[in-house]
């Protein structure tokens, strides 16, 4: 019997789900995406080893690795440039998969190759009954499916049919600035913190770095780039030069909210939500895309193994909950450490920083 899956959302979570389902033998899979145009290159996406392992299971890791820059070392520095601690990331993920930073548009291009995506159509509502789910699209049409997968992000419409849950600001910061600028001389993944501010720069392409700037104490980052320029004016040269480039006339710099979702349920009968729609978490450990990729693989595995898809979705949620809870808990702990006054945080960081890295990523070395 052929069964139909409608995936709502054409981002990483949605495309990974469609690809995983097709690989598992579920052929009737359609993706609907509210954005009409294909995405551009985007900014930057840090993919730790467990994310790249998931991409390998989807058959696309080599293409993604070729499109990005390997992340082999992390450095955590003060706002005066002093090294607090460093991590040999290549060694840590040895035996799992290499980490990489890549333009998200390239990742979406690779994941979506050959998949049917209906663009320019959003979802107004989802209805679920004993016979299946029906999706009301915002162009007035209706689509029936045996399973609807909500991969529509933090502000998910599909989540309303499962467990209505409002997004909330992340513990570390409510908003952030993001940009890609010419490389000011950054050798590796490098974060600078101090005075309640944090700046991350990661090489993302030939002569380019991806930048992420935010508060580290739960605050906002202003409405214009003036905040960015003032906040990092006294940071060390690589950081300051990158910010100056981001604030220059004509630069492409984005202000974005940093939201979290803690939904009490991830499935109901013929509807399931995954990725950020189910469990968006602050980007402390770069597990947004990784969690979505793993969600997709595990869901496809269980749907292929059980004719009772309601039972399979329940098993999927039970299997995924502990891993996601771990990521959320370690994110909260690191966020609280970052919020401490510098006089307390810096001595602690030398010992607690490496321990936090190992505590966060250690369990993720195992397959999901």
NORPE-V146897 format. One line per field, one symbol per residue. ss: DSSP state (H for helix, E for strand, C for the rest). phi: phi as a letter, one per 40 degrees, with the letter a starting at -180 (. if undefined). burial: I if it has 16 or more other C-alpha atoms within 10 Angstrom, else O. A space follows every 50 residues. Layout:
BEGIN
ss: ???
phi: ???
burial: ???
END
This chain:
BEGIN
ss: CCCEEEEECCCHHHHHHHHHHHHCCCCEEEEEECCCCCCCCCCCEEECHH HHHHHHHCCCHHHHHHHCEEECEEEEEECCCCEEEEEEHHHHCCCCCCEE EECHHHHHHHHHCCCCEEECCCEEEEEEECCEEEEEECCCCEEEECEEEE CCCCCCCHHHHCCCCCCEECCCCCEEEEEEEECCCCCCEEEEEECCEEEE EEEEECCEEEEEEEECCCCCCCCCHHHHHHHCCCCCHHHHHHHHHHHCCC CCEEEEECEECCCCCCEECCEEECCHHHHCCCHHHCCHHHHHHHHHHHHH HHHHHCCCHHHHHHHHHHHHHHHHHHHHHHHHHHHHHHCCCHHHHHHHHH HHHHHHHHHHHHHHHCCC
phi: .cbbbbbchbcdccccccccccccgcccbbbbbccccccccgbabcbcdc ccdcccccgbcccccccbbcbbabbbbccbgcccabbccccdcdgbacca baccccccccccdgccbccgbcbcabbbaccibbbccccgcbbcacabbc bbgdcdccdccbadaccbccccacaabbabbdcchccadbbbbifgbbbb bbdbacgbbcbbbacbbgccbgcacdcccccbcbccddcccccdccccdg ccbbbbcbbbbbccabaafbbbbagccbadbdcdbfbcccccccdccccc dccccaccccccccccccccdcccccccccccccccccccddcccccccc cccdccdccccdcccccc
burial: OOOIIIIIIIIIIIIIIIIIIIIIOIOOIIIIIIOOOOOOOOIIIIIIII IIIIIOOIOIIOOIIOIIIIIIIIIIIIIOIOOIIIIOIIOIIOOIIIII IIIIIIIIIIIIOOOOIIIOIIIOIIIIOOOIIIIIIOOOOOOIIIIIII IIIIIIIIIIIIIOIOIIIIIIIIIIIIIIIIIIOIOIIIIIIIIIIIII IIIIIOOIIIIIIIIIIIIIIOOOIOOIIOIIOOIIOIIIIIIIIIIOOO OOIIIOIIIIIIIOIIIIIIIIIIIIIIIIIIIIIIIIIIIIIIIIIIII IIIIOOOOIIOIIIOIIOOIOOOIOIIIOIIIOIIIIIIIOIOOIIOOIO OIIOOIIOOIIOOIIOOO
END
